[in-house]
Amino acid sequence: MKILLVGSGGREHALAWKLGKSPKVEKIYVAPGNGGTAKENKCENIEITKICDLLKFAKNNNIDLTVVGPEEPLINGIVDAFKEEGLKIFGPDKAGAMLEGSKSFSKDFMKKYGVKTADYEVFYDYEEAKSYLENLYPRVIKADGLAAGKGVVICENKNQAIETLDLFMIDDVFNGAGKKIVVEEFLQGVEASILSVTDGKVILPFFC
């Protein structure tokens, strides 16, 4: 098998390392990859990031399977584009990726289907958000879109909340991802993340 692995982080390095151990895998192209993937067995980094160019590469090089790591290309529809051309690709389509790409979408989804989640409000308007944050602390403020893991702030008081609003909605530090925000109630306890793989019918959770 020839595999195209999309991404440049530690996650992609781990995937490249594991995929390279399979006797079924002949070659792994990592786009764009990093210093770690460049040293892995069977791996070759390629300087391609645009979805249209990745699609062209997959066609021209007879790629058997494409694996996508980062959220951004998933949200931008890379899976949909590959499937439309009859190419095999691992990852959620654009609609499914919205659960990761928009916090308000995921909160509304959970509310609709009865999945327990912290109480929340969604704001597009700075002044409305500011008025809502007059009292009841701590509160959690989240940028709606992708913010490289930095778009969530636990605010202990009003001053901190206003500073966060300014950064997200006025200063636009996340290039549009914080123009819309979610304000959540603060929940105390131990945070746990459970990852699963599903084809839409069967769910296979990963447990340590």
C-alpha positions as CSV (number, residue, x, y, z in Angstrom):
1,M,0.0,0.0,0.0
2,K,1.0,3.6,-0.7
3,I,-0.3,6.0,1.9
4,L,-0.7,9.8,1.9
5,L,-0.6,11.1,5.5
6,V,-1.7,14.8,5.9
7,G,-0.3,16.9,8.7
8,S,2.9,18.2,10.3
9,G,2.6,17.6,14.0
10,G,3.6,15.0,16.6
11,R,0.3,13.2,15.9
12,E,1.3,12.7,12.3
13,H,4.8,11.5,13.4
14,A,3.2,8.9,15.7
15,L,0.9,7.8,12.8
16,A,3.8,7.6,10.4
17,W,5.8,5.5,12.8
18,K,2.9,3.1,13.4
19,L,1.9,2.8,9.8
20,G,5.5,2.2,8.8
21,K,5.5,-1.0,11.0
22,S,2.9,-2.7,8.9
23,P,4.2,-5.1,6.3
24,K,1.3,-4.1,4.1
25,V,2.6,-0.5,3.8
26,E,5.2,0.1,1.1
27,K,5.5,3.9,1.1
28,I,4.2,6.8,3.2
29,Y,4.1,10.3,1.8
30,V,3.7,12.9,4.6
31,A,2.3,16.3,3.6
32,P,4.0,18.4,4.7
33,G,5.5,16.3,7.5
34,N,8.3,17.4,9.9
35,G,11.8,16.5,11.0
36,G,10.5,13.4,12.8
37,T,8.6,12.0,9.9
38,A,11.5,12.6,7.6
39,K,13.6,10.1,9.6
40,E,10.9,7.3,9.8
41,N,11.2,4.2,7.7
42,K,9.3,4.2,4.4
43,C,8.4,7.9,4.9
44,E,9.0,10.8,2.5
45,N,8.0,14.4,3.3
46,I,6.3,16.4,0.5
47,E,5.7,20.1,0.5
48,I,2.0,20.1,-0.3
49,T,-0.8,21.6,1.8
50,K,-3.7,22.7,-0.5
51,I,-6.5,20.2,-0.8
52,C,-6.6,20.5,-4.6
53,D,-2.8,19.7,-4.8
54,L,-3.2,16.8,-2.4
55,L,-6.0,15.4,-4.5
56,K,-3.9,15.7,-7.6
57,F,-0.9,14.0,-5.9
58,A,-3.0,11.1,-4.7
59,K,-4.3,10.5,-8.2
60,N,-1.0,10.8,-10.0
61,N,0.9,8.6,-7.5
62,N,-1.8,5.8,-7.1
63,I,-2.3,6.4,-3.4
64,D,-4.2,3.6,-1.8
65,L,-5.3,5.4,1.3
66,T,-5.1,9.0,2.6
67,V,-5.1,9.6,6.4
68,V,-5.8,13.1,7.7
69,G,-4.6,14.3,11.1
70,P,-5.3,18.0,11.5
71,E,-8.8,19.5,12.0
72,E,-8.5,22.3,9.4
73,P,-8.4,20.3,6.2
74,L,-11.2,18.1,7.5
75,I,-13.3,21.1,8.2
76,N,-12.4,22.5,4.7
77,G,-13.8,19.3,3.1
78,I,-10.8,17.2,2.2
79,V,-12.7,14.0,2.8
80,D,-15.6,15.1,0.7
81,A,-13.3,16.1,-2.2
82,F,-11.4,12.8,-2.2
83,K,-14.6,10.7,-2.0
84,E,-16.1,12.6,-4.9
85,E,-13.1,11.3,-6.9
86,G,-13.5,7.8,-5.7
87,L,-10.3,7.9,-3.5
88,K,-10.1,6.1,-0.2
89,I,-9.6,8.5,2.8
90,F,-9.8,8.1,6.6
91,G,-11.5,10.9,8.5
92,P,-14.9,12.6,9.0
93,D,-16.5,14.5,6.2
94,K,-17.1,18.3,6.3
95,A,-20.4,17.9,8.1
96,G,-19.0,15.6,10.8
97,A,-15.9,17.7,11.3
98,M,-18.1,20.6,12.3
99,L,-18.3,18.9,15.8
100,E,-14.7,19.9,16.2
101,G,-14.7,23.0,14.1
102,S,-17.5,24.9,15.8
103,K,-18.1,24.8,19.6
104,S,-21.5,26.3,19.3
105,F,-22.5,23.6,16.7
106,S,-21.2,20.8,18.9
107,K,-23.1,22.3,21.9
108,D,-26.3,22.6,20.0
109,F,-25.8,19.0,18.7
110,M,-25.4,17.7,22.2
111,K,-28.4,19.6,23.4
112,K,-30.5,18.3,20.5
113,Y,-29.6,14.6,21.1
114,G,-29.6,14.6,24.9
115,V,-25.9,14.4,25.5
116,K,-25.1,15.9,28.9
117,T,-23.1,19.1,28.6
118,A,-22.5,22.3,30.6
119,D,-25.1,25.0,30.3
120,Y,-24.1,27.6,27.7
121,E,-25.0,30.7,25.7
122,V,-23.7,31.7,22.3
123,F,-22.9,35.3,21.4
124,Y,-22.1,37.1,18.2
125,D,-22.3,40.6,19.7
126,Y,-19.6,42.0,22.0
127,E,-22.0,44.2,24.1
128,E,-24.5,41.4,24.6
129,A,-21.7,39.1,25.8
130,K,-20.3,41.8,28.1
131,S,-23.8,42.4,29.6
132,Y,-24.3,38.6,30.2
133,L,-21.0,38.4,32.0
134,E,-21.9,40.8,34.8
135,N,-21.9,38.2,37.6
136,L,-21.8,34.5,38.4
137,Y,-18.1,33.4,38.3
138,P,-16.1,31.4,37.4
139,R,-17.3,31.2,33.8
140,V,-15.7,29.6,30.8
141,I,-15.3,31.6,27.5
142,K,-14.6,29.7,24.3
143,A,-13.8,30.9,20.8
144,D,-16.2,29.2,18.5
145,G,-13.7,28.1,15.9
146,L,-10.3,26.5,15.7
147,A,-7.7,28.3,17.9
148,A,-4.8,25.9,18.1
149,G,-5.9,24.8,21.6
150,K,-5.7,28.3,23.0
151,G,-9.4,29.3,22.6
152,V,-10.7,28.4,26.0
153,V,-10.3,30.6,29.1
154,I,-11.6,30.0,32.6
155,C,-12.5,33.4,33.9
156,E,-12.5,33.9,37.7
157,N,-13.9,37.4,37.6
158,K,-15.5,40.1,35.4
159,N,-12.2,41.8,34.6
160,Q,-10.7,38.6,33.3
161,A,-13.8,37.9,31.3
162,I,-13.8,41.4,29.6
163,E,-10.1,41.0,28.8
164,T,-10.9,37.7,27.1
165,L,-13.8,39.2,25.2
166,D,-11.5,42.0,24.0
167,L,-8.9,39.5,22.8
168,F,-11.4,37.2,21.1
169,M,-14.0,39.6,19.6
170,I,-12.3,43.0,19.3
171,D,-8.6,42.2,18.8
172,D,-9.5,39.1,16.8
173,V,-6.4,37.2,17.9
174,F,-7.7,34.0,16.3
175,N,-8.3,35.4,12.9
176,G,-12.1,35.2,13.0
177,A,-12.4,32.0,15.2
178,G,-13.3,34.2,18.2
179,K,-15.8,36.6,16.6
180,K,-18.5,34.2,17.8
181,I,-18.1,32.9,21.4
182,V,-19.6,30.3,23.7
183,V,-20.0,31.1,27.4
184,E,-20.3,28.0,29.6
185,E,-21.0,27.3,33.2
186,F,-17.8,26.2,35.1
187,L,-17.9,22.5,36.1
188,Q,-15.6,21.2,38.7
189,G,-14.2,17.7,38.6
190,V,-11.7,15.5,36.7
191,E,-11.6,15.9,33.0
192,A,-11.4,12.7,30.9
193,S,-11.1,12.3,27.1
194,I,-12.2,9.2,25.4
195,L,-11.4,8.7,21.7
196,S,-13.3,6.3,19.4
197,V,-13.3,5.3,15.8
198,T,-16.6,4.8,14.0
199,D,-18.0,4.1,10.6
200,G,-21.4,5.4,11.5
201,K,-22.6,2.1,12.7
202,V,-20.0,0.5,15.0
203,I,-18.0,2.5,17.7
204,L,-14.6,1.2,18.7
205,P,-13.3,3.2,21.7
206,F,-9.6,3.4,22.5
207,F,-8.7,2.6,26.2
208,C,-5.3,2.7,27.8
